[in-house]
Amino acid sequence: MAQPGLQKKNIVKTEDNSTLKGTLASVFLLGFFLIATWVGVYFLFLDRF
């Protein structure tokens, strides 16, 4: 016979307050900066070649 005090309680905590929009924007800005830097170095190399 099942005892009511021994039931498993599955408690799942979710955080609805955290959004990743700022993280996504930061990653895109960093990526664009890195790409622009590499393109600049590449054109500098072609100019001096």
C-alpha positions in Angstrom: 0.0 0.0 0.0 1.3 3.4 -0.9 2.1 5.8 1.8 1.5 9.5 1.1 4.5 10.7 3.0 7.0 8.7 0.8 6.0 10.1 -2.6 8.8 11.5 -4.7 8.6 15.2 -5.1 10.0 16.4 -8.4 10.8 20.1 -8.0 12.2 21.8 -11.1 13.4 25.3 -10.7 13.4 27.4 -13.8 14.7 30.9 -14.1 12.4 33.0 -16.3 14.2 36.2 -15.5 17.4 35.4 -17.3 17.6 36.3 -20.9 20.5 35.6 -23.3 19.9 38.6 -25.5 22.8 40.6 -24.0 25.1 37.6 -24.3 24.1 37.1 -28.0 24.8 40.8 -28.7 28.1 40.6 -27.0 29.2 37.6 -28.9 28.1 39.1 -32.2 30.0 42.3 -31.4 33.1 40.4 -30.5 32.8 38.3 -33.6 32.5 41.3 -35.9 35.5 42.9 -34.2 37.6 39.8 -34.7 36.5 39.5 -38.4 37.2 43.2 -39.0 40.6 42.9 -37.4 41.6 39.8 -39.5 40.3 41.5 -42.7 42.3 44.6 -41.9 45.5 42.6 -41.3 44.9 40.6 -44.5 44.6 43.8 -46.6 47.6 45.3 -44.9 49.5 42.1 -45.8 48.3 42.4 -49.4 49.3 46.1 -49.5 52.9 45.4 -48.4 53.3 42.2 -50.5 
